[in-house]
């Protein structure tokens, strides 16, 4: 069986920056084990599989080790493939995820905007366990649906963090988002997810469903600029829309090919 595959750098307009994701368009779903093996073979943070279903496009996301509930950059990459490689005619794609429900991506020129459900946050008292695997204790700690959110004082704090990825696996969460006010953007962040097979994710769209409501509350505004400070870096604009979050950015194609399965 031959399966088309695309690799797209998301949340950037420069190749070799942003977050690379693989996208595999399918006519029907493959067995879960086959999709997991493809994701493991790709060895990218995420591989998205998409299947058309009437006016919607079903979507699922796999890291090299597990299927995940939500992935922003691979959804953005999937939309890029549909719009630019597969001649999708409309300006909005209605994705449907069995784990996260309806998700839309709209196109405005070169900018693609994700519309995702907002995360819910609970502040926790800081404990010694929250410093495990990190070189600096956070100032504030929150728990979202799947991740911790650790808040620091400055962009320099985020850049200077030295994570111990093996130690970070002790945290019973999908990943750990670290964040602080930005110097040239409203806020900056990094994302560590060794428990789900991704030590440091270059640009994490889904994390901004957590970051956006937090920083909107801090700054008292609903439109924000963001940068993820991985080695590749990525830039996003975020808008809080009640119980939804709009996360926008650009993308660029790196590869188109074919898989033999």
Legacy VTK file of the C-alpha trace (Angstrom):
# vtk DataFile Version 3.0
C-alpha trace
ASCII
DATASET POLYDATA
POINTS 261 float
0.000 0.000 0.000
1.272 3.468 -0.901
0.346 6.392 1.389
1.120 10.032 0.564
3.085 11.933 3.166
3.901 15.610 3.572
6.173 17.323 6.057
5.342 20.904 6.958
7.118 23.414 9.208
4.304 25.045 11.201
4.140 28.434 12.947
6.838 29.922 10.741
7.336 31.284 7.236
10.936 30.021 7.118
11.919 26.463 6.294
13.887 24.734 9.094
12.152 26.838 11.749
8.825 26.390 13.546
7.603 22.885 14.332
7.818 20.097 11.733
4.843 17.772 11.443
4.085 14.912 9.098
0.653 14.705 7.477
-0.747 11.519 5.927
-4.013 11.940 3.970
-6.032 8.696 3.944
-9.224 7.489 2.282
-10.102 5.280 5.278
-8.531 4.775 8.680
-5.603 2.412 9.011
-5.286 0.125 12.050
-4.092 2.051 15.095
-0.910 -0.027 15.317
0.026 0.865 11.732
-0.487 4.590 12.341
1.584 4.388 15.512
4.360 2.597 13.632
4.338 5.271 10.918
4.605 7.996 13.569
7.454 6.143 15.240
9.240 5.725 11.904
8.768 9.432 11.096
10.281 10.278 14.498
8.739 13.759 14.518
6.931 15.285 17.469
3.614 14.622 15.708
2.230 12.806 12.697
-1.345 13.712 11.728
-3.672 11.398 9.819
-6.689 12.899 8.053
-9.732 11.276 6.436
-12.470 13.209 4.564
-15.990 12.648 5.876
-18.637 14.663 4.045
-18.225 18.352 4.907
-15.737 17.534 7.658
-12.221 16.149 7.846
-11.517 13.630 10.597
-8.101 14.054 12.233
-5.940 12.093 14.674
-2.443 12.808 16.013
0.375 10.480 17.054
3.737 11.152 18.699
6.409 8.479 18.195
5.017 6.662 21.252
1.331 7.543 21.831
-1.848 8.981 20.321
-2.640 12.398 21.829
-5.871 14.289 22.471
-4.948 17.525 20.698
-2.110 18.912 18.600
-2.045 22.427 17.228
0.963 22.458 14.932
0.033 19.186 13.203
-3.515 20.521 12.675
-2.049 23.676 11.155
0.187 21.489 8.964
-2.820 19.380 7.905
-4.711 22.511 6.917
-1.707 23.723 4.927
-1.626 20.415 3.009
-5.361 20.541 2.301
-5.279 24.162 1.145
-2.011 24.155 -0.799
-1.424 20.554 -1.910
-4.889 18.972 -2.162
-6.842 21.915 -3.655
-9.313 22.306 -0.780
-11.719 24.889 -2.208
-13.203 26.610 0.860
-11.527 29.128 3.187
-12.387 27.136 6.326
-11.764 23.483 7.137
-14.020 21.803 9.683
-11.883 19.168 11.375
-13.439 16.682 13.766
-11.378 14.869 16.386
-12.712 11.806 18.251
-10.858 13.087 21.336
-11.318 16.884 21.140
-14.475 17.427 19.088
-14.865 20.087 16.372
-11.814 22.161 15.406
-11.685 24.687 12.585
-8.861 26.220 10.594
-9.489 29.290 8.467
-7.220 30.809 5.822
-6.518 34.517 5.402
-3.760 34.941 2.857
-0.716 33.091 4.162
-2.019 33.024 7.748
-3.873 29.991 9.075
-5.968 30.361 12.235
-6.841 27.422 14.472
-9.990 27.548 16.598
-9.592 25.267 19.626
-11.410 24.808 22.952
-9.889 26.796 25.802
-8.117 24.920 28.591
-9.244 25.130 32.210
-6.662 26.125 34.829
-6.414 25.409 38.544
-3.717 27.156 40.591
-1.750 24.839 42.860
0.425 25.610 45.877
4.088 25.367 44.915
5.684 22.195 46.246
9.153 20.686 46.021
7.885 18.188 43.443
7.282 21.009 40.967
11.030 21.682 40.759
11.855 18.106 39.755
13.718 18.085 36.452
14.074 21.860 36.182
16.992 24.097 37.114
14.765 26.791 38.641
11.580 26.640 40.719
8.579 28.398 39.131
6.905 31.405 40.716
3.377 30.099 40.037
2.011 26.642 39.197
-1.243 25.776 37.432
-2.749 22.476 36.316
-4.652 22.271 33.030
-6.483 19.297 31.555
-3.295 17.549 30.449
-0.328 19.793 31.320
1.297 21.809 34.062
1.780 25.539 33.474
4.830 26.928 35.298
5.143 30.715 35.380
8.507 32.487 35.664
9.523 36.134 35.924
11.427 36.832 32.708
12.244 35.696 29.191
15.803 35.071 30.370
14.478 32.602 32.969
12.798 30.591 30.205
15.861 30.637 27.950
18.170 29.588 30.789
16.128 26.627 32.038
18.100 23.378 31.832
15.574 20.536 31.868
16.484 17.019 32.969
14.181 15.120 30.617
14.473 11.791 32.409
13.551 13.434 35.719
10.639 15.303 34.105
8.999 11.958 33.295
8.138 11.717 37.002
5.425 14.367 36.551
2.031 12.766 35.963
1.064 15.015 33.045
1.371 15.038 29.254
3.851 17.888 29.432
5.107 20.965 31.223
4.619 24.441 29.780
7.030 27.070 31.100
6.241 30.714 30.422
7.098 34.327 31.244
6.442 37.826 29.887
8.270 38.416 26.617
10.693 41.174 25.682
9.359 41.712 22.134
6.126 39.677 22.389
3.455 39.576 25.069
4.681 36.230 26.370
7.187 33.470 25.655
7.155 29.768 26.420
8.804 26.369 26.075
7.182 22.931 26.225
8.694 19.747 27.662
6.905 16.430 27.028
9.293 13.510 27.600
6.483 11.409 29.086
4.809 11.319 25.657
7.994 10.863 23.641
8.820 14.539 22.923
11.616 15.956 25.080
11.164 19.556 23.915
8.517 20.440 21.356
9.621 23.262 19.028
6.239 25.069 18.855
3.185 23.737 20.672
-0.143 25.011 19.398
-2.203 23.116 21.974
-0.189 24.661 24.827
-1.528 28.044 23.759
-5.045 26.949 24.721
-3.584 27.077 28.240
-1.260 30.048 27.814
-3.795 32.357 26.159
-6.411 32.481 28.938
-3.690 32.854 31.563
-1.930 35.790 29.892
-5.204 37.379 28.766
-6.087 37.596 32.456
-2.691 38.984 33.411
-2.596 41.663 30.699
-6.318 42.405 30.596
-6.591 41.961 26.830
-7.799 39.207 24.523
-5.333 39.524 21.614
-1.745 38.517 22.309
1.537 37.861 20.529
3.625 34.841 21.486
6.972 33.222 20.760
8.103 29.729 21.677
11.790 29.769 22.559
12.909 26.374 21.315
16.039 26.070 19.218
13.900 26.377 16.056
11.594 29.083 17.516
8.081 29.887 16.338
5.717 32.851 16.334
1.993 32.863 17.004
-0.842 35.301 17.498
-3.521 34.279 19.970
-7.033 35.531 20.596
-9.316 34.560 23.477
-12.889 34.052 22.254
-14.873 33.080 25.338
-14.516 29.315 25.689
-12.469 29.062 22.478
-8.974 30.178 21.513
-7.829 31.312 18.073
-4.179 30.450 17.430
-2.758 31.782 14.170
0.489 31.413 12.270
2.065 30.557 8.960
3.497 27.331 7.557
5.871 26.182 4.829
6.209 22.854 2.988
9.418 20.886 3.472
8.672 17.505 1.882
6.155 15.614 -0.236
6.557 11.884 -0.702
5.088 8.410 -0.420
5.177 5.694 2.220
5.237 1.954 1.446
3.197 0.054 4.047
LINES 1 262
261 0 1 2 3 4 5 6 7 8 9 10 11 12 13 14 15 16 17 18 19 20 21 22 23 24 25 26 27 28 29 30 31 32 33 34 35 36 37 38 39 40 41 42 43 44 45 46 47 48 49 50 51 52 53 54 55 56 57 58 59 60 61 62 63 64 65 66 67 68 69 70 71 72 73 74 75 76 77 78 79 80 81 82 83 84 85 86 87 88 89 90 91 92 93 94 95 96 97 98 99 100 101 102 103 104 105 106 107 108 109 110 111 112 113 114 115 116 117 118 119 120 121 122 123 124 125 126 127 128 129 130 131 132 133 134 135 136 137 138 139 140 141 142 143 144 145 146 147 148 149 150 151 152 153 154 155 156 157 158 159 160 161 162 163 164 165 166 167 168 169 170 171 172 173 174 175 176 177 178 179 180 181 182 183 184 185 186 187 188 189 190 191 192 193 194 195 196 197 198 199 200 201 202 203 204 205 206 207 208 209 210 211 212 213 214 215 216 217 218 219 220 221 222 223 224 225 226 227 228 229 230 231 232 233 234 235 236 237 238 239 240 241 242 243 244 245 246 247 248 249 250 251 252 253 254 255 256 257 258 259 260
